[in-house]
Amino acid sequence: MAEPEHECPFCGIKSTEAFVIEVHVEDEHAEGSTTHSSLQDAGLAEQLSNQHAYEDPPVPTSDDDAQWTKCTRPGCGEYVLIQDIDEHLGVHASMEDSDDAGKTQSSPASKSTAARQAKVKASQTARPNDRKKKSGPTLLEFFSGNSYHGRHPPPQRTKEALPLGRLGRRELGPHAFEKQMPEHVRRRLQNDAQPHQVNKLDRNGKLRAETIVDNETAGLIPHLATLCAKDEDVLVTYLCHPSTKHINKLRCDGNFCGYWNIQMVLSFLQATGALPDLRQMPNILQIQDTIEQAWSNGILSHGRRETGGIRGTRKWIGTSEATAYFTQIGISVEASAFEDQEHELGAVALLDHVEAYFLSGTEKAESSGTSHITQLAPIYFQRLGHSMTIVGLQRNKDGSRELLLFDPSFETSGAMQTLLAGKRSRAQLENLLKPYRRSDQSLARWEEFEIVVPRGGA
């Protein structure tokens, strides 16, 4: 029997956890909430009211198009799959807890997370072949130019309203038919990730100039290695090259997660000399230009037909566009897809593959306790509705496994920034690590995954 869903009376967000909705209402819809007042700042209300002027006329859509909602956490605004909202809000809660040393492990958010994981574990007792089998094309079919690149084809009644091969909102997001993004979004993408200098105190108390980009965080990998080694439940942790940066989204209307993940992989390629001519990180608009150029050069060119073109829009991208981009700039990549089979979950196959990948790099790894920092590249990681960057894998003493991810949806927490500054943090280990961990139980909710691994120059 399905569990009853609780719904926010103000914005319609749903959850099987009543507590999640209660906290959501208190945080986002209380009188004087910044969620309501922020729309008055900087003329955003007027900008939002004019947003539809930049989009194509609406087309018939299927019920599947309404499977995601917009997170109303202040400063977030991410479009999140309904089935993923509990986990998304849980990461928000853990980051807030890590920035508040007074919180304890018995906090309601932690209880909610534990309950959610127990339900996922229970769902895994069903045989994989009892799960609904998807009928979409494989990644190999996509790379031959004959598929929707791992994204399900539109339902039949939507197909009739769209040109042959054209994807809709289910695959490309709420702005799937946008002709041009609003100017205020374009300006943020152009200006808000520019390098600039700040003065910082070094460990000797002296001021020094440092060039930073506001949405980039360097140096996280060694700290994750140290933290994982302190966790008594962890058997072994493998991590990618320490130069890989966490790059989070800019505060503008649009997810753009695929682009942020391309940038994270670029941070590795840039630091390791694979792209000697890349001196500054390309912004999203420049990445879009390169993908369009790849299509014009015949590289996975069916992507243009399926998306209707992405230049200057907020359409979602995936492994197809990431592969086209890296190929265009001279980086060879290896793409793989994992999906539920009769006797194995796609999540298990994914974890096996990623673990084998990191094991291949242990010979040159820098080890400290149970953690091993390899020289391997991070992995572009895609599942339905969202992409992240795999930076490691953790095997626990009870046999369970967790991916270590850089999620562009979330900024680096204040507690982690404290550690990066060389100071001590009073935050709990669990809350420090939770934004980067995705357990095998949580991954089992998804039927299909895709990854793209850079292998150096073409």
Summary of the structure (lengths in Angstrom):
residues: 458
radius of gyration: 21.6
end to end distance: 52.7
largest distance: 67.3
contacts: 1405
relative contact order: 0.14
helix: 40%
strand: 18%
